[in-house]
Amino acid sequence: MNSNLYATLVERDLINDNTVVKAYVSTRGFHEGIYEAVKNIHWHPGIAAEKIIDIEGMDPERFAKSYNIKPDGTTKAHKKRGRKAKQLA
């Protein structure tokens, strides 16, 4: 996952402690060896952006697109629609 996208998702609180992510994590296997395994875990700040595979079952780019965030982590300012507010005089 792109580090700018990761920073944007954390800043906007779209990824928090209740979010389930699939990521590479180090685990202890047979014969006391330490391996990289893919697991579904709750997100915590110690997980690096490069290790995250998907967020809540979606690719990070697709997850960000549902919140109008581009895959590079930038957002587009939307033009407000509707009636304009009256000026206070």
C-alpha positions in Angstrom: 0.0 0.0 0.0 1.2 3.5 -0.8 2.5 5.3 2.3 0.7 8.6 1.4 -2.6 6.7 1.2 -1.8 5.0 4.5 -1.1 8.4 6.2 -4.3 9.9 4.8 -6.5 7.0 6.0 -5.0 7.2 9.5 -5.3 11.0 9.6 -9.0 10.9 8.6 -9.6 8.1 11.2 -10.8 5.6 8.6 -8.4 3.0 9.9 -8.6 2.7 13.7 -8.3 0.0 16.4 -11.5 -1.7 15.3 -10.5 -2.1 11.7 -9.6 -5.6 10.5 -6.7 -5.7 8.1 -5.0 -8.6 6.4 -1.2 -8.1 6.8 2.1 -9.8 6.9 3.0 -10.3 10.6 5.9 -12.1 12.2 4.9 -15.3 14.0 6.7 -18.1 15.8 6.4 -21.4 13.9 7.6 -24.9 14.4 11.1 -25.4 15.8 11.1 -21.9 17.3 11.6 -20.2 13.9 10.2 -16.8 13.2 8.3 -16.5 10.0 6.2 -13.9 8.1 2.6 -15.1 7.9 -0.5 -13.5 6.4 -3.2 -13.0 9.1 -6.4 -11.0 9.7 -5.7 -8.8 12.7 -7.0 -5.6 14.2 -5.0 -2.6 13.0 -2.5 -1.0 15.4 0.0 1.8 14.7 3.0 -0.6 14.6 1.9 -2.1 11.3 3.9 -0.7 8.3 2.1 0.4 5.2 4.0 -2.0 3.0 2.8 -5.0 5.0 -1.0 -4.3 4.7 -2.6 -6.4 2.0 -6.3 -5.5 2.4 -8.6 -3.5 4.7 -11.9 -4.9 5.8 -11.8 -7.4 2.9 -11.1 -4.7 0.2 -7.9 -3.6 -1.6 -6.6 -0.4 0.0 -7.2 1.5 -3.2 -10.8 0.4 -3.4 -11.3 1.1 0.3 -10.0 4.6 -0.2 -12.1 5.1 -3.3 -15.3 4.5 -1.3 -14.3 7.6 0.7 -13.4 9.7 -2.4 -9.7 9.4 -1.8 -7.4 8.8 -4.8 -4.9 5.8 -4.7 -2.0 8.2 -4.2 -3.6 9.6 -1.0 -4.9 12.9 -2.3 -8.4 14.1 -2.1 -10.3 16.5 -4.4 -12.2 19.4 -2.8 -15.8 19.1 -3.8 -17.8 22.1 -4.9 -20.7 22.7 -2.6 -24.1 22.4 -4.2 -27.4 23.9 -3.4 -28.5 27.3 -2.2 -25.9 29.8 -1.1 -26.1 31.0 2.5 -27.3 34.6 3.0 -24.6 37.0 4.0 -24.8 38.3 7.5 -25.0 42.1 7.4 
